[in-house]
């Protein structure tokens, strides 16, 4: 896809590209698995461009050199955004099953958290191993039919730290270990590390104040 591209002239241009991609994925795309529809809720970016953005936590798998492919691995599922030279993968940490029903908050019937739980949820809706009908498994652009798809545009996209990284692996001032390359929406959901999300949300949306952030997260994380 044309929007899964990185401007990698500088560290800042790479992170700006991450945010622009996250905006599109969160607002305009549903994940379709046969008759089941989901939206992305929590994603992490991993990118490696020699000499410009050398993320020590990127897998550097050959599949991540491709653009717009699925990459199944031991930690979950990535959407790849490489360019043949640089490696890129977006780890899907959480998805929400859409209902299109008004009584479900943001039309999310069920939220699934954790990359392996996401992979299990997706695979559980694929056809059986002996079924001959093809599977439908793709991201679908619903930017022109968001209402019909049950997609509510998120009011806040929060940038925060990725989960479960080993700090000792990052020797470059911890800029990749502490980099805010994880993006989440609807922070009232059962997202992991909500205290960190609360602090980052306050820093990025100071107009909310502590009370507003706590209200968005559904509990008291800032005092």
N, C-alpha and C positions, 0 to 999 in steps of 0.2 A: 504494500500500500504506500502511496506517495507520502502520507503524513508520518509514516514510521521511519523518518530520516533524522539524522543528528547533524547539527552544525557543530563541528568539533574543532573550531579554530582555537578556542580557549576552554578552560575548566568551566567558566561561567556560561559560555554558549552551549556547552553540553547539558548542564543542569537546566538551562532555559528550555532546551529541546525536550528534556524529560517532562517538564511541566506541560508543555504544549501537547505532547502526545497523551499524557494522562487526562487532560481536559477532554480531548476527543473521545478517548476510550470510555470515560465515565459518562459523558453526556449523549453520545451518538451511537453507541454500539451495544447490542445485546449478544450474548453467547447462546447460540441455538444448538441444543443436543437432541436430535430427533424432534419430538413434540414438546420438549421442555425448553423454557426460556429463562435465562439468568442475566444479571448485570454484574459487572466487576465492582467490587467494593474496596479492595485493598490490594495494591500491587507494588512490587519492588523492581527497580531498574539496576541492571548490571551491564557495564559497557567497558570495552577495552580498546583504546586507540593508541598504538605505540607512540610514545613521546609526547602525547597530549592529554590522555585520560586513561591512566593505567590502573584500573580498578583491580586490586589484588584478589577480590572475591569473585570475579567473573570466572565462569567455568572454562572458557576458551575452547569449548567443544566446536567441532567443525560445523555442526548444525546451526550454531549461533552466528556463523558468517552469512547465513541466508536472511532474507527479509520476508516477514509475514508468514512464517511457518510455525507449526507446533513442534516443540521440543520437549519430549517426555524424558524425565530423568529421576534419579533416586530421591530428590527432594520435592518433586512436584511437576508442574507444567509451566513452560515458558512460551511467551509469544516472542519470536525472534525479530530482531531489527538490525542485523548486520548489513554490511555493504560489500561483502566479498573480501574485504581486507580487515576491517574491524569487527569484533565480536559484540553482539548485543542480545540480551535476553530480559524479558519482563516476566518476573515470577508472579503467578496469580496466588495471592494469599487468602483471599476471601471472595465469595460470590453470593448473590442474593437471588433466590428463585422468585420470579415475577408472577403475580396473579392477575394484574389488571383490575383488581377489585378495589373500590374506593375505601372500604373499611380497613384495609391493610396499610399500615403506615408506609408511605413511599412505595406502595404496591409490592412490598417485599413479604412474601409468605413465609419464607424460611431463609436464614442466613447461615452459610457454611464457612467456617473459619479454619485456617491451617492449610498449607499447600497440599499435604497428603490427603486431608479430608476432601479438599476440592477435587483432587484427582479421582478419589474413590466415588464421589458424587457423580462426576461426569461419566466415568466408565460404567457405573451401574445403570445408566440409561442408554447405553449402546445395545444394539441387537445381539442376540445370542450367537455363539461361535458357529452354529450350523445354519443360522438364518441367511437367506440369500439376498434379502433386500438391502440396498446400500444404506449406510449411516449418514445422517446429516449432522455435521459438527463444524461449525464455523462462527465467526463474528459477522453480524449482519448490521449494516448501516440503517438506522431508523431515524436519522436526523430530520426527515420530512414527515415522519409519522410517530413521533414520540408518544403522543397521547394514546394512540391505538396500541402501541407496544407496552404501555404502562410505565414509561420512563419519565421519572421526575428529575429535572436538572438539579444537581446538588448545589446548595447555597454556598457551601464551603468545601474546598479541597485542601486538606492539611498535608503539608510536607513534614516528614519526621524520619527518625533513624530506622534503618533496616534491623531486622530481628536476628539474634543468634550468631552474630559475627565474632570471630576470635580477634581481639585487639592486637595480640602479638604478631599477627600476620601483616599488619599495616605499619610499615616503618616510616611512612611519609607524613609525619605530623598528625596521624590518625584522621586524615582528611577523607579517607574512604570509609573507615570504620564509623566515624561520626557524621558522615555526609547524610543529608536529608534526601535520600533517594527512594524513600517509601512514601506512597501517596494513598490517603484514605478519604472516604466520604461517609456521611451519615455517622458521625462519631458517637451517637447514642447506642450503636450496636455493640456487640461483645468483642470489640477489637482488642488485640493483644497490646500490652504496655500502654494503657490509657493515661497513666500519669504523665508519661513523656509526651503523649499526644496533646494532653491538656496544656502543658507548658508551651509546646510549639504552636498550638492554636492561639494562645494568648499573645505570643510574640508576633504571629502573622496577622492576627485580627484584633489589635489592641482595643478597638472600639467596643468589643464585646465585654471587656472587663472580666474579672474572675467570676462574677456571678453569672454572666452570660455564657462563659465557657462551661461552667458546671451545669448550667441548664441544658446546653447542647449535648453534653456527655451523659446526662441523666443521673448524675450523682456528684458528690463533693470530692473533687480531685485537687482543687486549689483552695487554699484558705487565706 
